Amino acid sequence: MAKKPELLPGTLDLMILKTLTRAPLHGYGIALAIKQLSDDVLTVEEGSLYPALQRLLLQGWVKAEWKMTETNRRARYYTLTVAGRKQLGIELTQFEQMIAAIGRVLQNA
Amino acid sequence: MSGLLQKIGLLIRRRNFDDDLAEEMSFHHEQVEKQLRGDGTAPEAAHYAAMRQLGNATLLKERSQEIVAFRFETVAQDFRYALRQLRSNIGFSGIAIAVLALGIGASTAIFSAVNPILFESLPYPHAGRIMSIIEAHPNGARGEGTFAMYHEFAGRSRLFAALAVLKGWQPATIGGDQPEQLQGQRVSADYFRVLGVEPKMGRDFQQSEDRFHGPNVVILSDNLWRRRFGGDHAIIGRQIRLEEPRGFAGDDLYTVVGVMPSDFENVLDSEAELWAPLQYNVQGIADPGSREWGHHLRTVGRLRPGVTAQQATQELTAIGRELIQAQRPETYDSNPQSTEFTATSLQSEITRGVRPALLAVIGAVMLVLLIACVNVTNLLLARGAQRRGEFAMRAALGAQPARMLRQLLTESLLLGMIGGALGLLVAEFGVRALLALSPPGLPRVGAIRIDTPVFLFAATATMLVSLIVGIMPAIRASRGDPNQSLQQNARTAAGGHQMTRRSLVVSEVALALVLLVSAGLLLHSLQRLFAVDVGFDGSNVLTMQLQGAGASFNDDAFTDQFFQKVLDSVRRLPGVTAAGFTRQLPLSGDLDQYGAHFAATPTQPADTYPIFRYAVTPGYIETMRIPLLRGRLLTEHDDQKAPFVAVISESLAKARFHDADPIGQQLEIGLTGPYTIVGVVGNVKQASLSLSESDAVYIPNTQWKWAENVMSLVVRARGNAADLTPAIRNAVWDIDKDVPIVRVATMDHLLAASEAQRRFALIIFEVFALVGLVLAGTGLYGVLSGSVTERTREIGVRSALGATRGDILALILRQGVTLTMIGVAIGLLGAAAASRALISLLFGVSRLDPVTYIGVIVVLGIVSILACSIPAWRAARVDPAITLRAE
């Protein structure tokens, strides 16, 4: 199996929250969204996705409810909460600061 | 916070959570599969591709569950699984638990006995400040204190907050059916202030009560108060009747001034139930030959805060030497510089006698615990080898090494906890057995029980032992490469384990050898001790102490007549062949020491010898069958009016007169005399079998300054001496019904009891050595049978190639014997080192005694051959056809 680039640690929560800003999604939808949006570069392992979702649920940043899909299958949809939206803002700022800092190091060193 | 609430909510709806998760993931799976099919993959291939992409479903679920779960849930899960494991192999877990229970139980029992004696501080406030003051004499002897010295210390010491002297006191309560002998203490006024304890009712002694001819006041123990006075709160101020041994003036009515608290523990004499003021005479100090200068008091003191024992020793020694210089008392060495007054903590003083035995016992129990640990480790390793397939399977299914390690440690912890719980039961019985076996004079026996510190000890020991026995097998099992293990046959894969298990067995054998050698050396010592010539014939001799109590015994003539009447009456009893009285009975704990003074002769200067003084009735020496070597024994004619005569021991005759004839020579005893020596008798062991001091002087009891009113009766019987007890007791009470009779024992019993401490250590070592031997034997057996199982194929090949049964038998036996020999070699080094700790308990045996060492090696050899023979026999019966086909 060819090795795919690994996610930067700590960025999975950020990306899940971000994908949920547009619309509520089920787990597979989130994985698919991340894959497509990253042009197939990033693959979210299911082994990381569901534990991460449980963590976000516990923090109260997302909430989950069972709904029907377009194909009439029962699926669990995750919605961003107000607290989640706020958290996303915080994490985005932190992430941008960090990326900028790494960039400066890589350019100038 | 909301997270915690949700977690709790999820805990309650755990099934829901699991269902949701399962559904969600299967949905995910379907979507992936659908998408793959959409890409054109065949349905079946798409199904498996989706499964591969998702990975280990159970592991994935577990990860999500761990996020929402509490730690204890996985712990509980581990325990459930561990319990299942233990139940699935009940034989293995039974043995492991039994071994652990034994190890933990034995060490807990020993700890409970040793903790209050050696480690806990005494049950008094600031107990570390309580000092025992000991006189160290020029000949190295440690002596009791004198009242005069105490009085000087109390008056001049600046470093002590309080000082006290005390001695035993045995008053009798008269009246009722049988007179009861009470055990008490005569103490100076500050005794309880030194200990830092106050009566719970009434008051402490006052200084004004501790004076010559002072008032008769008494403080009772809580126990005595309840037993004899029904816990009557109006007891304070009431008068009670106490008869006492002679020597104390005054009437026999005592006013109760106080009752001690129920939790008061009197470590200086745990039997004492009542206390009265000492009431010595301060004026007596001026007289160098008075009771006030006699060495028969224990001195204790409470230091002021911040003062060290060393400072106290310096101060006391300076004060003491000045007093000796000024007063020149006869009871101290004439050179004041040669006597030292040492302050040592009371704790170390009261445990001094038993410390060597207790430390040895601690060592023994540590060895047993170690062997038990090694044994269980070995069992777990063997079990781990059997479960290799299971571990490999679990690893292949995605179990993480850390998680498996935790699971395995949980299993050993569970083993340990069951073992520890049973161990507490074992300890409970062990403590009872220890108390039953404990040598007389073991301090703080009352504090030996299973209490909180003991429980904590057992719990800590359990945790540590579980970790120690579990860690190595667990690491081994969890580190295995699943691929390799799954491919290989479980039987052949265990080779690496054998090396570890063998070295563990070697260490078991070595540890068992150390225990066996120690037990052997102690056994040998005890045999030597009981083979020691005590100097008298103790078989069929019954002894008992009679304590003449009451006002009439203040009359010397009455006292002499009483003992004579008892003697006449006892001698007439059927079954009695001889009888006599002595003030001091050998090996009974009696110590009646005086100085024997010989005047200067033309050939020799004057000299004083410390001697045992036996005030005896005629007939005592004959009853004890102490051999007469020269001259004659004491007779009825050597009475009060006759010239004073003495019989001396052979050792004293040698020491003073060398080869000259001592008959007709004279000596003084404690300023009384002179006595003319009329005979020489054999040496007798007085203080203990192991001490060689035997200088003794026998004088008629009627030829002393006063009539002794506490005497031991010795009776030689035709048959079993103990059977005579009721008849003798009645004979005494027919003469005086108020005389307490105590310490009834045969001479054989006293002989055995005098070595109780060694016997105590010996029994414990014997038991532990046996346990160690059995454990080492089973360990050896376990390793060899494991090895035979693993080598079945090899053995089959060997016999197919022509090896005879004898060859196979020899092959396995050789393996066992090699392991034993390596263990023995290491154990010998260990035993040689460990025996150093036993030296003070040994007697007449070198710590490197070759007989003991060889004997132990033979015993271990036999046990190891027995342990090897079953696996070897099994190996020899291996049928090559079957084993080879099985592969």
Interface residues (C-beta under 8 A of the other chain):
Chain A: H26 G27 Y28 A31 E45 E46 G47 Y50 P51 L53 Q54 R55 L57 L58 Q59 G60 R73 R74 A75 R76
Chain B: S2 G3 Q6 K7 D20 L21 E23 E24 M25 F27 H28 E30 Q31 V32 Q53 L54 G55 N56 L59 L60 R63 S64 E66 I67 V68
